[in-house]
C-alpha cells in the first residue's frame, strides 16, 4: 500500500471517510504526514465500504454518509489501534441496527465560538473577519454556509445563537473573542461575553455557555487590574490570550515564557483562582508572525 506523504497542506483534498484518516489542518498549522496506522484505517474503510455498500444496493459514497459508514470507521480504528469504540459489526452491515442501540445525544463542548459585537468598529477588522467566513464557504467546509448573506449579519449575535444552539447539537459553548486594541475594546469585550453567557444560561435554566476573559499582559499593571474586574465583577470562566497580537502602541507580541511580561499575568490568574488559560497559536495575528508559533 502506498502512503500519502504531503509536504504541504493539500489544497482541495477531500476524503469520503466519515472521520479524518490523518491529522487535518484549519490552516493555522502544517499537519504532519499521514502515519502508517492512519493509512491502514483509511484502507480498511475503503475496502469494507465497497463490499457493504454493494450488499445494501448503494454506492460507496452514499453508504459512508450513513450510520453504517460511521460504525465502519469505528470498527476500522478498533482493528488498527485496539478496541476503544463500543461498536458492533452488525451496526455497519444493518443500517437499522443502530436505531435499537442509539442512546442520548452525546455531550459536545465547543471550546471556541465567536461572533462580532455590533459595537465593534475598528477599521478593516470587520472585513477581515467576514473574509474568514467567506473563505470557509468558498472552500466548501460547511455546505450550510451556502445560504450566507455575505454581510455582517452572518457574524451577528442573533446568527451565532441560531447556529450554535439551534442548528447544532452543541451541549455547552465557550464564547471567546478575537483580540482588539485593548481587552475592553476587543471584538466582543469580556463584559459583553459574560452578559450573553448569563442571559443564555438564564433562558435555558441550565449551564449552556461559558465565557472567556481576555488578557494582554504587555499592558502591565493596567492589565492585572482589569483581570481583577473580569474575575470579580464579570465572573469569567477562563482566560484567552493572543501572544502574537499586541495591544495598541506595541510593535510585537510576547512569549508565555517571558518572566517580566507573562509571569505576573499567570500569577494573577492563579491568585484569582481562574487557572485555565487558552493561548492562541497558529493563524498569524499581529505585526510579527513568529510570536504566534510555539518555540
Buried (B, 14 or more C-beta within 10 A) or exposed (E): EEBEEBEEEEEEEEBBBBBBBBEEBEBEBEBEBBEEEBBBBBBBBBEBBEEBBEEBEBEBEEBBEBBBBBBBBBBBBBEBEEEEEEBBEBBBBBBEBBEEEEEEEEEEEBEEBBBBBEEBEEEEBBEEBBEBBBEBBEEEEEEEBEEBEEEBEBBBBEBBBEBBBEEEEBBBBBBBBBBBBBBBBBBBBBBBBBBBBBEBBEEEEEEBBBBBBBBBBBBEEBBBEBBEBBBEEBEBBBBBBBBBBBBEEBEBBBEBEBEEBBEBBBEBBEEBEBEEBBBBBBBBBBEEEEBBEEE
